[in-house]
Amino acid sequence: MRSYLDFEKPVAELEAKIEELRVVQADGGGEVQVDEEIARLESKAAATLKEIYEDLTPWQKTQVARHPQRPHCLDFIGALIDDFVPLSGDRKFGDDDAIVGGFGRFRGESICVIGHEKGSSTEARLRHNFGMARPEGYRKAVRLMDMADRFDIPVLALVDTAGAYPGIGAEERGQAEAIARSTEACLNLGVPNVAVILGEGGSGGAIAIATANRVLMLEHAIYSVISPEGAASILWHDTTKAQEAATNMKITAQDLIRFGIVDQILEEPAGGAHRDPQAAIAHAAEAIAAAFADLKALDRSAVRQSRRDKFLSIGRGKL
């Protein structure tokens, strides 16, 4: 069943009318002809949806990025990666299901995939901790990146997290250090790495695996140092000002490409990736393949230098 966001109410009403007419059509046995009315409403709904999504505010984009039916890491892995073999554990404490990682094949080539998984059901969300990784998740990511580097296998990061888990246990086990080590592992890779911001790219929890040669971002995703609610709480002690925070923080793909923080915006289907996950994943696949192709000719030293130059250039002459 489709879930609608608040600002999608006009589309929801039109699509509800379409469903009612289809029921009438099915029960009418040909006596009631409503084909033309259905076609008219479908056209109006599509036009309304397009109009709404052409002018989304940063807060509305935040809502789209968090949509529960948006395709997640495991959806991308299932559609794009053949012979995927997940690996578990950090060899120090345990496993963390908030980060999924392993090896497989992308279009016939070996690849290492690391990503945040939020889960698509209540049970899965609890198991994956809503994509908020603990230290062992980032240490697992480091272990996988070390293996990929040793065997000359490129790395794909699929980013979708509100941020690293802020619990006491995570802090006791070295959350900040684990994030720093994971970021360092990204920077030290001698193989190409590409990151895709699928939904939310939250704080160091995202950067820990998104410090890549190429950073791609879905059209309605967000990428920020803190959530809008967190920023509003710190700046104004008032979480109801999250919309104002989202606008001022410049967290959208359109803002971030202007600043040079992301390299490419990946267009989503009309109405967001949650309306047509297969199309969104297919479009992302082409961009991922192109990004790796651009980096394929570089030797290990050049790969590292390219990544270093990318991050050192952020903010210079982009304002």
C-alpha positions in Angstrom: 0.0 0.0 0.0 1.4 3.4 -1.0 2.3 5.8 1.8 1.8 9.5 1.1 3.7 12.5 2.6 1.8 15.5 3.9 2.6 17.7 0.9 1.4 14.9 -1.5 -2.2 15.2 -0.4 -3.5 16.6 -3.7 -2.0 13.5 -5.5 -3.4 11.2 -2.8 -6.9 12.5 -3.3 -6.7 12.1 -7.1 -5.3 8.6 -6.9 -8.0 7.7 -4.4 -10.6 8.8 -6.9 -9.0 6.8 -9.6 -9.1 3.6 -7.4 -12.8 4.3 -6.7 -13.5 4.5 -10.4 -11.6 1.3 -11.1 -13.7 -0.5 -8.5 -16.9 0.9 -10.1 -15.6 -0.2 -13.5 -14.8 -3.7 -12.3 -18.2 -4.1 -10.7 -20.1 -2.5 -13.6 -19.5 -5.3 -16.0 -19.2 -2.9 -18.9 -22.4 -1.0 -18.2 -20.4 1.8 -16.7 -17.8 3.4 -18.9 -15.3 5.4 -16.9 -12.1 4.9 -19.0 -12.0 8.5 -20.1 -12.5 9.8 -16.6 -9.8 7.5 -15.3 -7.4 8.6 -18.0 -8.1 12.3 -17.3 -7.5 11.9 -13.6 -4.3 9.9 -14.2 -3.0 12.6 -16.4 -3.9 15.3 -13.8 -2.3 13.2 -11.0 0.9 12.8 -13.0 1.0 16.6 -13.8 0.3 17.5 -10.1 3.0 15.1 -8.9 5.5 16.5 -11.3 4.6 20.1 -10.3 5.0 19.3 -6.6 8.4 17.6 -7.0 9.8 20.3 -9.2 9.7 22.8 -6.3 10.3 20.8 -3.1 11.6 22.7 -0.1 14.7 21.3 1.8 12.4 20.1 4.6 10.1 18.3 2.0 13.2 16.7 0.5 14.2 15.5 4.0 10.8 13.8 4.2 11.3 12.2 0.9 14.8 11.0 1.8 13.3 9.4 4.9 10.3 7.8 3.1 9.8 4.2 4.5 9.2 2.8 1.0 12.4 4.4 -0.5 14.8 1.7 -1.8 17.4 0.8 0.7 20.9 -0.7 0.6 19.8 -4.3 0.4 17.4 -3.4 -2.4 20.3 -2.0 -4.4 22.5 -5.0 -3.6 19.8 -7.4 -4.6 19.2 -5.7 -7.9 22.8 -4.8 -8.9 25.2 -7.3 -7.3 25.5 -10.9 -8.5 26.9 -13.7 -6.2 26.9 -11.4 -3.2 28.6 -13.0 -0.2 28.0 -11.0 3.0 30.7 -11.0 5.7 30.0 -10.4 9.4 31.8 -9.2 12.5 34.7 -6.9 13.3 36.9 -9.6 14.9 37.0 -7.5 18.1 33.5 -7.3 19.6 30.7 -8.6 17.4 28.6 -7.9 14.3 26.5 -4.9 13.6 23.5 -5.3 11.2 23.2 -1.6 10.7 26.1 -1.9 8.2 25.9 -4.6 5.5 29.1 -5.5 3.7 30.5 -8.2 1.5 31.8 -9.1 -1.9 30.1 -9.9 -5.2 30.1 -9.0 -8.9 28.8 -5.8 -10.5 28.4 -6.2 -14.2 30.8 -9.1 -14.2 33.6 -7.3 -12.2 34.5 -8.1 -8.6 33.4 -5.5 -6.1 33.2 -4.9 -2.4 30.0 -3.3 -1.2 29.5 -1.6 2.2 26.3 0.1 3.1 23.9 1.3 5.8 20.7 -0.7 6.0 17.6 0.8 7.7 15.3 -2.1 7.2 11.9 -2.2 5.4 9.7 -3.6 8.2 9.4 -3.1 11.9 11.3 -6.2 12.7 14.0 -5.4 10.1 14.3 -1.8 11.3 14.9 -3.0 14.9 17.4 -5.6 13.7 19.3 -3.1 11.6 19.0 -0.4 14.3 17.4 2.0 11.7 20.8 2.2 9.9 22.5 3.8 12.8 25.8 1.9 13.1 27.8 1.1 16.3 31.6 1.0 16.5 31.7 -2.7 15.4 29.9 -1.7 12.2 32.6 0.7 11.2 35.3 -1.7 12.2 33.6 -4.3 10.0 33.7 -1.7 7.2 37.5 -1.1 7.8 38.1 -4.9 7.7 36.2 -5.2 4.4 38.1 -2.2 2.9 41.4 -3.7 3.9 40.5 -7.0 2.2 39.3 -5.1 -0.9 42.6 -3.1 -1.0 44.7 -6.3 -0.6 43.0 -8.1 -3.5 42.7 -5.0 -5.7 38.9 -4.9 -5.7 37.0 -1.5 -6.0 34.7 -0.5 -3.2 31.1 0.7 -3.5 29.5 2.5 -0.5 25.7 2.8 -0.2 25.0 5.5 2.3 21.6 5.8 4.1 21.8 6.7 7.8 20.5 9.4 10.1 23.9 9.2 11.8 26.0 6.9 13.9 24.3 5.4 17.0 24.8 7.8 19.9 24.2 5.3 22.8 26.4 5.0 25.9 27.5 1.5 24.9 28.7 2.7 21.5 30.6 5.6 23.1 32.2 3.2 25.6 33.4 1.0 22.7 35.0 3.9 20.9 32.5 5.3 18.4 34.5 8.4 17.5 37.7 6.4 17.0 35.9 3.8 14.9 34.4 6.5 12.6 37.8 8.1 12.3 39.5 4.8 11.4 36.9 4.1 8.8 37.3 7.5 7.2 41.1 7.0 7.2 40.6 3.6 5.6 38.6 5.2 2.8 41.3 7.8 2.2 44.1 5.2 2.2 42.5 2.9 -0.4 44.6 2.3 -3.4 41.6 1.0 -5.3 38.8 3.3 -6.6 35.8 3.8 -4.3 32.5 5.3 -5.2 29.8 6.4 -2.7 26.1 6.9 -3.4 23.9 8.8 -0.9 20.6 6.9 -1.2 18.5 8.7 1.4 20.0 10.3 4.4 23.7 11.0 4.7 24.0 11.9 8.4 27.1 13.3 10.0 30.3 11.3 10.6 28.2 8.1 10.4 27.9 8.8 6.6 31.3 10.2 6.0 32.9 7.1 7.5 32.2 5.2 4.4 31.5 8.0 1.9 35.0 9.5 1.7 35.3 8.3 -1.9 36.8 9.2 -5.2 33.3 9.9 -6.5 30.3 10.8 -4.4 27.0 10.4 -6.2 23.7 11.6 -4.6 20.1 10.8 -5.4 18.1 13.8 -6.4 15.9 13.9 -3.3 18.5 12.7 -0.8 20.0 14.8 1.9 23.6 15.0 3.3 24.4 17.0 6.4 26.6 17.3 9.5 23.6 16.9 11.7 19.9 16.3 11.3 17.6 19.3 10.9 16.0 18.4 14.3 19.3 18.1 16.0 20.5 21.5 14.6 17.2 23.2 15.7 17.6 21.7 19.2 21.2 23.0 19.5 20.7 26.4 17.9 17.2 27.4 19.1 16.5 24.7 21.8 13.3 24.1 19.7 12.9 21.1 17.5 9.9 22.6 15.8 12.3 24.8 13.9 13.6 21.8 12.0 12.2 23.2 8.8 14.1 26.5 9.2 17.3 24.5 10.0 16.9 22.4 6.9 16.7 25.4 4.7 19.7 27.2 6.3 21.9 24.1 6.4 22.1 23.6 2.6 21.6 19.8 2.8 20.1 19.1 -0.6 21.8 17.6 -3.6 21.3 20.8 -5.5 23.1 22.8 -2.9 25.9 20.3 -2.3 26.9 19.9 -6.0 27.3 23.7 -6.1 29.7 23.5 -3.2 31.7 20.6 -4.7 30.8 18.2 -1.9 29.1 15.7 -4.3 30.1 15.0 -7.9 26.8 14.0 -9.5 23.1 14.2 -8.9 21.2 11.1 -9.9 17.7 11.8 -11.2 14.8 10.0 -9.5 11.5 8.9 -11.1 8.7 11.4 -10.9 7.5 11.5 -7.3 10.7 10.2 -5.8 12.6 6.9 -5.8 9.9 5.3 -3.6 7.4 5.5 -6.5 9.5 3.4 -8.8 12.4 1.8 -7.0 13.5 -0.3 -10.0 13.8 2.7 -12.2 15.8 4.6 -9.5 18.2 1.6 -9.0 18.7 1.1 -12.8 19.5 4.8 -13.3 22.0 4.7 -10.3 23.6 1.6 -11.8 24.5 3.5 -15.0 26.1 6.3 -13.0 28.0 3.9 -10.7 29.4 2.0 -13.7 30.4 5.3 -15.4 32.2 6.5 -12.2 34.2 3.3 -11.9 35.0 3.4 -15.6 36.5 6.9 -15.2 38.8 5.7 -12.4 39.8 2.3 -13.9 42.9 3.6 -15.7 44.4 5.2 -12.6 47.2 3.4 -10.7 47.1 3.1 -6.9 49.0 6.3 -6.3 46.9 8.3 -8.7 43.7 6.9 -7.1 44.8 8.2 -3.7 45.9 11.5 -5.1 42.7 12.0 -6.9 40.7 11.4 -3.8 42.9 13.7 -1.8 42.6 16.5 -4.3 38.8 16.1 -4.4 38.4 16.7 -0.6 41.1 19.4 -0.4 39.3 21.4 -3.1 35.9 21.4 -1.3 34.8 24.9 -0.6 37.4 26.6 -2.6 35.9 29.0 -5.1 32.5 27.3 -4.8 30.6 29.9 -2.8 
